């Protein structure tokens, strides 16, 4: 792995259940979203090179808080990774006539340090209704906060669960459907880790342009 992609420090910062509990905006932030059991905790642990920094809840989808983690790379780059609740909040939104919970809405629409949303989908299922709702909501927030445009980076998890010969065609189908670049990822083998970190650094490093095919939100309608 390239030295600048190696995480040398990673720590839990806070669990936030209310909007006013969010720490003052400082470092650039990347948010991670995905339905329960899509492998979000495993992806985050793999990215930071830790086994149990992000814990998997015993009851998926019930968490109603944002979990914030501070990371520092070998070259000194610092950032905050924000673990959004699993699709318990999507079910809540559906119950409330498709409204996002106030905490999630407020974070995605107003957080000035948010630089990208990593949207996880199972490579075997692709984006479904909840993922499309998230994309639509994030797109609706563009220009409403004093921050650069927030792209969605799609990650197809569990890429190791399909035969190697089927991986490129599967990712190509997802990319065509989403209208953006899709990164294949496996927490078991580490496949996709360097590619994803490279894209994230493009959002974190000041003055660095968005990577090709990632700067625009996917159109999933």
Secondary structure by P-SEA (a helix, b strand, c coil): ccccccccbbbbcccccccccccccccbbbbbbbcccccaaaaaaaaacccccbbbbcccccccbbbbbbbbcccbbbbbbbbcccaaaaaaaaaacccccaaaaaaacccccccbbbbbbcccccccaaaaaaaaaaaaacccccccbbbbbbbbcccccccccaaaaaaaaaaaaacbbbbbbbcccccaaaaaaaaaaaacccccccccccccccccc
